């Protein structure tokens, strides 16, 4: 029976390497936040990953048979740690990916890389592992967290704002965000406010913004709290008086749909958008919409790029040998939907950042439109401390 | 400065009435039936989701309103008949476990049906925009409407409980439960009705919160913790206590967030002041709860004399 199945899959195999044909599929551990209010983030990454596998004829990456082992961490670091432990010890998985939230990445990345396995991050890019603590088996395909918000700081400069009121949720990524914004923003910070992580009523903050009369507001609130912030900003009548800038997480496609027209007038710094005019991006957006009947978020885009990078490495190596795969992954020899993609010395992206704005389509729906470039070939502030 | 104070006072009031609508149901259910209902946040979520879904389907605010409060009340009564009834005789730990489990089930069911992406709810056009409460303080009309509705409901609840026959039974049920039973009142029906009323109030709070906050799975748990603080400060089972405590918590929470960090900045370095101020204001209401319990261990206006 097993022999028959092996022969059958060998007959189906179309990869360039004969070596890959007869072996068991390469297992890829995918641990992500799939349930709870933030569950749609992990689902988008997973769906893009599965789409990449499906487009190679099903359960294949780079022509090599793969098996995606999907687990939900429920946004709990403890659960993520247990899952990864099982991946590494019981299932002998050598490639782990999927994580959305930085504080979860912080809790599991050391476990993965210390056993010699690879970690490919499709979203989280905490500062902890970008500098001195960087690792040869750790690759990030989204951004380094600070760099993401540096784009918003640079955008505020470009738009000529002289002072800013900054707000962020009071946790690690919120503090990284404010640090990133301030690193490139040349103007004065009028006030710096940290809100509770689960706060949904921002009326008190709105009143403070109104009283402070800044040139611009910069804010970072993940998921549903960000939606509440944008809605209340408009309801307080502030969006007509004080413009707002932010980075990608402020306005993804789900947020845009939830806040509606009140998003008009926002300026956002992003590394990729659905309207990018390159064959890879057009192809991905069309395929994703066809399969899932929704517009891919940038999380989906990152999941896709991560899958493409892994596919390129698997195509050359043909197995899950971590050292050989790492050597290939380091070359980043794949076609990203962002256009040119390369790694800095700490294996985090060095990439261009763009300004996007929400626009109203003819049918009344909203979409994001790319209007210009903010930063070119931008790395991050920590790579100089990384000695690989 | 005065303008800021007026705006923040209104914000505090608005948070206060939202908390009151939730706390009233919670404390009523505890007072009458002695049940601690962790699934109360689910009823808040049910109100918001039913309202949002009906609005999206019919574009009618009236139907959405009816669906929101009706749906929550029905869900509450079902919850009482199917689950709670079996729990009255058990101790609080069993009740907490069962209702917590129930809230998990409701959350999962909603994410299966509605998905996990947050829903969007419009503000009715006649409540959009803002009005100048005092010169130079534009305040969102919708938030003012929440305050007005909340205060009206509080008044209605007061009249219902202290001036009607049902209210009399409710009061009697909370202080002399066995006597009410002995007098031949259909306690089962009373319990179901009270549970339905509590659920209705939670649903109302949820549907009004929809356009301001985010309509998403798990939204009830976020506010439930604050509601428990209100119920504890007010005194378990006391509606008057819940009202007083909701107003105090709403105003104190808002005032701390609004005024502590700027005040700290007058003598501290800015980022340190923000960090400390943020910490102090999230701590504030729990500190308040601890202080109240220290002075009055049974809450401000305890129900059982």
Interface residues (C-beta under 8 A of the other chain):
Chain A: X35 X36 X37 X38 X39 X40 X43 X170 X189 X191 X192 X193 X194 X195 X196 X198 X200 X201 X203 X204 X205 X207 X208 X210 X211 X223 X224 X225 X227 X228 X231 X232 X235 X236 X237 X254 X257 X258 X259 X260
Chain B: X3 X4 X7 X8 X11 X14 X15 X108 X111 X115 X116 X117 X118 X119 X120 X122 X123 X129 X130 X138 X140 X142 X143 X211 X212 X213 X214 X216 X217 X218 X219 X222 X223 X254 X257 X258 X261 X262 X270 X271 X274 X275 X278 X279 X282
